[in-house]
Amino acid sequence: MDAMSLNTVNNASNADLSTVQGSAAVSVMKKAMNLQAASTAQLIQSIPQPALASSGSLGTQVNTFA
């Protein structure tokens, strides 16, 4: 988590929700968290899936006695 994210979380957690400024701080924090979650999901989806081993002895046999 970078310094800007920490600052946003601290501001939102210390905000008084009965004020407009407090509500805005919580709203900004929620939007930042949603954006971070979306970008993380996109990064995970971009990772190529490795092909499973289909021949040979490496990765194709399971030692059940180990």
N, C-alpha and C positions, 0 to 999 in steps of 0.2 A: 504494500500500500504506500503510495507516495505522499508527500507532505500536503499537497492540495486536498487529497482525499481525507487525510487525518484532520485537517482543518475544517473541512465540511462536516465531518461526523461530529467533531467537538462542538461546532456551532449549533448543529441541529440538536444534539443531546442536551445542551445547556439552554436551549431556547424555551421561552414561555409560550406555550401553545395558544394562549388566550390573546396573543398579540398578532398583528398581521406579519410582523417581521419573523416571529417564531414559526408561524405557519409556513411562511415562504422558505425558511431555512430547512424545515422538514421536507417540503416539496422538492427543493433543490437536491437534498440528499437522496430522496427516493428516485428522482430522475437520473442522478449520477450512478446510483447502484444498478438501475435497470440498463443504462447504457453500458456499464462495465460488464454486466452479465451477458448482454447481447454480443459484445465484442469478444468475450471469452468463449462463448458458444461457437462463434464464427471461427475463431482460431482452432478450436478443437475439431471442428468439422473439416478444416483444411489440412489436417494431418493425414497423410496417406496411410492406408491400412496395409500392413506387410502381408505378403503371401505366406500361407502356411506350408511347411515342408510336406512334400508328398512322396518323396523317395529317399533312400539312404537310411542310415541308422541314426542320424542326428535329428532329433525332433519328431520322429515318427513312432518311437517305441516308449512305453511307460514301464518303469521298473516298479512293480507293485510291492516288492519286498523291502524297499528302502525305508 
